[in-house]
Amino acid sequence: MRARIPFRVASALAAGVAGGVLVARRARRRRLDLKGAVALVTGGSRGLGLELARELGRRGASVGICARDADTLERARRDLEQRGVPTLALRCDVTDREGAAATVRAVRDHWGRLDVLVNNAGIIQVGPLETMTFDDFEQAMRANFWGPLHTTLPAVELMRAQGGGRIVNIVSIGGKVSVPHLAPYTASKFALGGLSEGLRAELAHEGIQVITVYPGLMRTGSPRHALFTGRHRDEFAWFSIADALPLLTISAERAARRIVDAVVRAEASLVLSVPAKLAAWAPALLPRTTSRVLTLVNRLLPRAGGGEPGQWRGRESESAWSPSALTALGDRAARAQNQRS
């Protein structure tokens, strides 16, 4: 006897299949072919920014990079051109509104269009709240919030004129959960995450897709350039060790591949690494437990007393603990991602 499928079930199945086909077609239409595309990566001279420029170039894009330090920028330009990537290197401080807008326009003028903007430039300050000042919070907001806005608004104008584009905001898992001793950084990253997700909702109908990226700990060698306050050698030690442990971190190369995949597919949001995904969900699912864990973490971190005044670069804060065998993977990443100067 032949089994009969109830009409309602059959209708639901047919609707599901049709919906799936429609979603797949829309996804294909949103895919961006990077061959011949033009991208601008802020903070593209080292670390994740340089790795993103390499990956975009590997997939066929012409890449503009901008950064503040001329020597680091020149080394990055040579690195990219040796890999066959058409490159435009521009010295720029994204906290300068007019300079940032001029950089966006310079990339458009050089290649005739701008398809992808990656807002990667930023700073990180590490230390207890007692050692942070109003200036530290303002510094973080200028670099991590206003800087991306300074490049985004002129890029939106250009992308509207050409019928679409991609804007990628590299936030941080610190834009999902506030880790102790990173108060200015996390405050600015929460602000950037909110801006980024709001822009996606407002710009999608114009063909401008905004991708918000929340990376967890990543091996880029960046602690050398981070800013430390208080007992800066102890702060640098814990931060650089955590940034190099293989089970807690991902490589910059893997992160760059995943981010560029998200650019191609116009994904709305991306959280990188399993630990970061767990951290992102924890405040909503287990708010009290999360608060207790973070309070315990704070107790284990260096105290404010006995520190030296001012801000200190990571490379000025070395000790017996860092660099050491515990930071070997991070030190290797620093060499690979142009972080040694």
C-alpha positions in Angstrom: 0.0 0.0 0.0 1.5 3.4 -1.0 2.0 5.8 1.9 0.4 9.2 1.5 1.9 12.4 2.7 -0.6 14.7 4.3 -1.3 17.8 2.3 -0.1 20.2 5.0 3.2 18.3 5.5 3.8 18.3 1.7 3.0 22.0 1.5 5.4 22.7 4.3 8.1 20.7 2.7 7.6 22.4 -0.6 7.7 25.8 1.0 10.9 24.9 2.9 12.6 23.7 -0.3 11.5 26.9 -2.1 12.7 29.0 0.7 16.1 27.2 0.8 16.5 27.7 -2.9 15.7 31.5 -2.6 18.2 31.9 0.3 20.9 30.1 -1.7 20.2 32.3 -4.8 20.4 35.4 -2.7 23.6 34.2 -1.0 25.2 33.6 -4.5 24.2 37.1 -5.6 25.8 38.6 -2.5 29.1 36.7 -3.1 32.0 39.1 -4.0 34.6 38.0 -6.5 37.8 39.5 -5.2 39.6 39.1 -8.6 40.0 42.7 -9.7 38.5 44.1 -6.6 40.0 47.0 -4.7 40.5 46.9 -0.9 41.8 49.3 1.8 43.1 47.9 5.0 43.8 50.4 7.8 46.6 49.3 10.2 47.7 47.2 7.2 51.5 47.4 7.8 51.7 44.7 10.5 49.9 42.1 12.5 46.4 41.0 11.4 46.1 43.9 9.1 49.1 42.8 7.1 47.9 39.2 7.0 44.5 40.4 5.7 46.2 42.4 3.0 48.2 39.3 2.0 45.0 37.2 1.9 43.0 39.7 -0.1 45.9 40.0 -2.5 46.2 36.2 -2.8 42.6 36.1 -3.9 43.2 38.7 -6.6 42.4 42.0 -5.0 44.5 45.2 -5.3 45.2 46.4 -1.8 45.7 49.8 -0.3 47.3 49.8 3.2 47.7 52.6 5.6 49.5 53.1 8.9 51.3 55.7 10.9 54.9 54.5 10.8 56.7 55.1 7.5 59.4 52.4 7.9 56.9 49.6 8.9 54.7 50.7 6.1 57.5 50.5 3.6 58.5 47.0 4.7 54.9 45.9 4.4 54.6 47.4 0.9 57.7 45.4 -0.2 56.4 42.2 1.3 53.1 42.5 -0.6 54.7 43.4 -3.9 57.1 40.5 -3.6 53.9 38.3 -3.3 52.6 39.8 -6.5 49.9 42.0 -4.8 49.2 45.4 -6.5 49.8 47.7 -3.5 49.3 51.3 -2.6 50.9 52.3 0.7 49.7 55.5 2.4 50.9 57.0 5.6 47.8 57.9 7.6 46.6 58.3 11.2 42.9 57.4 11.2 42.3 59.5 14.2 42.8 62.5 11.9 39.4 62.9 10.3 40.6 64.8 7.2 43.6 62.5 6.7 41.5 59.4 6.9 39.0 60.7 4.4 41.8 61.7 2.0 43.3 58.2 2.3 40.0 56.6 1.3 39.7 58.9 -1.7 43.3 58.3 -2.7 42.7 54.6 -3.0 39.6 55.3 -5.1 41.5 57.7 -7.3 44.4 55.3 -7.8 42.3 52.3 -8.9 39.0 53.9 -9.8 36.8 52.2 -7.2 36.7 50.9 -3.6 35.1 47.5 -3.0 36.3 46.6 0.5 37.2 48.7 3.5 38.7 46.9 6.4 38.8 48.9 9.6 41.6 47.2 11.5 43.7 50.0 12.9 43.5 50.4 16.7 45.3 50.5 20.0 45.1 48.5 23.2 46.0 49.7 26.7 46.5 47.2 29.5 46.5 47.9 33.2 44.3 48.3 36.3 41.6 50.9 36.4 43.5 52.8 39.1 46.3 53.6 36.7 44.0 54.7 33.8 43.2 58.3 33.2 40.5 60.2 31.2 43.1 60.7 28.5 43.5 56.9 28.2 39.8 56.5 27.6 39.8 59.3 25.1 42.8 57.8 23.3 41.1 54.5 23.0 37.9 56.0 21.6 39.8 58.1 19.1 41.7 55.1 17.7 39.1 52.3 18.1 35.8 54.1 17.5 36.3 57.5 15.8 39.1 56.1 13.6 36.8 53.5 11.9 34.1 56.1 11.6 36.5 58.6 9.9 37.1 56.0 7.1 33.6 54.5 7.0 31.6 57.6 6.2 33.6 58.7 3.1 33.7 55.0 2.0 29.9 54.8 2.2 29.7 57.8 -0.1 31.9 56.1 -2.7 30.2 52.8 -2.4 26.8 54.3 -2.8 28.0 55.9 -6.0 29.3 52.7 -7.4 26.3 50.5 -6.3 27.7 48.6 -3.3 30.7 47.4 -1.4 31.9 45.7 1.8 32.9 47.3 5.1 34.6 45.1 7.7 35.0 46.2 11.3 37.6 44.3 13.3 36.2 44.6 16.8 37.3 42.1 19.4 35.9 39.6 21.8 36.5 42.6 24.2 33.5 44.1 22.4 31.3 41.3 23.8 32.7 40.7 27.3 34.7 43.2 29.3 37.9 41.7 30.6 39.7 43.2 33.7 42.6 45.5 33.1 41.3 46.4 29.6 38.7 49.0 30.5 39.4 51.7 27.9 39.9 49.1 25.2 36.7 47.2 25.9 34.6 50.4 26.2 35.8 51.5 22.8 35.3 48.1 21.2 31.7 47.8 22.6 31.1 51.2 20.9 32.5 50.0 17.6 30.5 46.8 17.7 27.3 48.7 18.2 28.1 51.1 15.4 29.0 48.3 13.1 25.9 46.2 13.7 23.7 49.3 13.3 25.4 50.3 10.0 24.7 46.8 8.6 20.9 47.3 9.2 20.9 50.7 7.6 23.1 50.1 4.6 22.1 46.7 3.4 19.3 48.0 1.2 21.9 50.1 -0.7 24.1 47.0 -1.5 26.7 47.9 1.2 27.3 44.9 3.4 28.9 45.5 6.8 30.7 42.6 8.5 31.4 42.7 12.2 34.3 40.6 13.4 35.0 39.6 17.0 38.4 37.9 17.2 39.5 36.2 20.3 43.2 36.0 21.4 45.3 35.8 18.2 49.0 35.2 17.6 50.1 38.4 15.8 52.9 39.6 18.0 51.0 42.7 18.8 51.8 42.8 22.6 55.1 44.4 21.6 53.1 47.5 20.5 50.4 47.5 23.2 50.5 50.2 25.9 50.9 49.1 29.6 50.4 51.0 32.8 51.1 50.4 36.5 53.4 47.4 37.0 54.0 47.3 33.3 56.5 44.4 33.2 54.0 42.2 35.1 51.2 43.4 32.9 53.2 42.7 29.7 54.1 39.2 31.0 50.6 38.0 31.6 49.2 39.6 28.4 51.9 38.3 26.1 51.8 34.8 27.5 48.0 34.6 27.2 48.4 35.9 23.6 50.7 33.0 22.7 49.2 29.9 24.2 48.1 27.5 21.5 44.9 26.3 23.1 43.6 29.8 23.8 44.7 31.5 20.6 44.5 31.2 16.8 47.1 32.1 14.2 46.8 35.4 12.3 46.9 33.4 9.0 43.9 31.3 9.9 42.0 34.3 11.2 42.7 36.2 8.0 41.4 33.4 5.8 38.2 33.1 7.8 37.6 36.9 7.8 38.1 37.1 4.0 35.7 34.2 3.6 33.2 36.3 5.5 33.9 39.3 3.2 33.2 37.2 0.1 29.9 35.8 1.6 28.9 39.0 3.3 28.4 37.4 6.6 26.8 39.6 9.2 28.9 38.7 12.2 31.9 36.5 12.9 33.4 35.4 16.2 36.8 33.8 15.9 38.0 30.8 18.0 36.1 28.4 20.2 37.2 30.2 23.5 35.9 33.5 22.1 32.6 31.9 21.1 32.2 30.6 24.7 33.1 34.0 26.1 30.6 35.7 23.8 27.7 33.6 25.0 28.6 33.4 28.7 27.3 36.8 29.8 23.8 36.1 28.4 23.6 32.5 29.4 25.4 32.6 32.8 25.6 36.2 33.9 26.3 35.6 37.6 28.9 32.9 36.9 30.6 35.1 34.3 30.8 38.0 36.7 32.3 35.8 39.4 34.9 34.4 37.0 35.9 37.8 35.8 36.2 39.0 39.4 38.5 36.1 40.2 40.6 36.9 37.1 40.9 40.4 38.3 42.2 39.2 41.7 44.9 37.2 40.0 46.2 40.1 37.8 48.9 42.5 39.0 48.0 45.1 41.6 48.3 48.8 40.9 50.7 49.6 43.7 54.4 49.8 43.1 54.1 50.6 39.4 55.9 53.2 37.3 53.9 56.2 36.1 53.0 56.7 32.5 52.4 54.4 29.5 55.0 51.8 28.4 55.2 49.9 25.2 55.4 46.2 25.4 58.9 46.2 23.9 59.9 48.4 26.8 58.4 46.1 29.4 60.3 42.8 28.9 61.2 40.6 31.8 62.4 37.0 32.6 58.8 35.8 31.9 58.5 37.5 28.5 60.0 36.9 26.1 60.5 33.3 27.1 59.5 29.8 26.1 56.0 30.6 27.1 55.8 33.4 24.4 57.6 31.5 21.7 54.6 31.3 19.3 53.8 35.0 19.8 57.4 35.9 19.2 57.4 33.8 16.0 54.2 35.6 14.9 55.9 39.0 15.5 58.6 38.1 13.1 56.2 36.9 10.5 53.8 39.8 10.8 56.3 42.7 10.7 56.0 43.5 14.4 59.7 43.5 15.5 60.4 47.2 15.2 
